[in-house]
Amino acid sequence: MFTGFTKEASDFLWELAFNNERPWFRAHKEQYERCLGTPFKELALETARLVEARIRGRDWQLHISRIYRDARRLFGRGPFKDHLWFSLHQAGGPEPGPGFWFEVNAAAFLWGGGTFDPEPRQMENYRRRIAAHPAAFERMARSLEALEGFALIGDEYKRPKGSLSPEIDRWYNRKWVGLEQRQDFGGALLTPELPALLARDFEALLPLHDFLLEAMKQEG
């Protein structure tokens, strides 16, 4: 059962950032499992169970990151990540497809929902679906933007793909799109209520998830 992280998790990640070497990690592996690895896995599993209970009839797939970087993609960096994350997405959907995520690092924690590295054709389908029903999309966007603490994210095109309305364009002209909340390390992160908070917010972001899912299923 997840009981909350402690400040030791933040301290560990700060130290790892300055000692990103295998000998140091081996000497501190027990500390990693106690303050970060085990509670993070408990958080991910409990959040997934709550999401399944709140959003029924879906086959949610949970992916939990490892602290180890892929040895083929170090690019001069140390062998360990400076953060951990987990994601939830629906099985049988498009690849890559939309989903929800949570991440913790030494300074902050964040969570949200949206696209995972979509292909250009998938975002073209997304824009096509917006253009087909702009009024409905604008209503959904306003509702999502009213969610407390969340901000619209996603790299914007230097040359806009089109213009439908000021409210829609900020969603329309992005290479990927999501809503995300970020807080400093502390607060809900240190409490056993965090899984319930995440499950509640993931459910609130479900309209965006489903809109993206339907758009990305389309061919063309």
Order of alpha helices (4+ residues) and beta strands (2+ residues): alpha-alpha-alpha-alpha-beta-beta-beta-beta-alpha-alpha-beta-alpha-beta-alpha-alpha
